[in-house]
């Protein structure tokens, strides 16, 4: 059995890796942070293997005592502020600013950090929708419509977030895209906006998996092919769900006699 201090150091490294992986960090960052934390506290012979949703950690101390731990880490929402906080903690550990006990308390504080306030996320999503609408050639009025449609989509996501029972990601994206397209169509029909395609494109932007897609590319570029492939599949399923939601609305709208000008 490994000594208590070394075990606590390795538990700390695994805990830091778990927070990073949960919150959207790439695989190489997770492995490097875990190794640095263990090494800076004197456990040099440690090995980390990180997949997209699991962490494997083994180590041997100078007394040839063994440590092994496996952690399942489900895919979760991106929280880059926590990634930044863990990175800062690992840098300060390397500088000798934290004892093991202090670092454990700081990591727990980071783990329980509240996310951004709902109103801030709602406004960020809405302005993001308007911004992408403008990028895709929308007018000022189109941006207003995209802002409102994006707000409704994110209100729907916040509603699902508050439910005790988690909704399947594919269904969330199908329903979100359907609602965003529907609200964008309604606003366009009542005269708020000119370019229908720009409005709908902006409305569904809050659903797109930007960070997971970029991390998938970075993981593949770093040689973490398995994790990169899993993240590509996850991002692809989100895109398929969005496409299904948009198509479902178009089919329903045309069946009801509506005419769209894409």
Secondary structure, 3 states (H helix, E strand, C coil): CCCHHHHHHHHHHHHHHHHHHHCCCCHHHHHHHHHHHHHHCCCCCEEEEECCCEEEEEEECCCCCEEEEEEECCCCCCCHHHHHHHHHHHHHHHCCCCCHHHHHHHHHHHHCCCCCCHHHHHHHHHHHHHHHHHHCCCCHHHHHHHHHHHHHHHHHHHHHHHCCCCCCHHHHHHHHHHHHHHHHHHHHHCCCCCCHHHHHHHHHHHHCCHHHHHHHHHHHHCCCHHHHHHHHHHHHHHHHHHHHHHHHHHHHHHHCCCCCCC
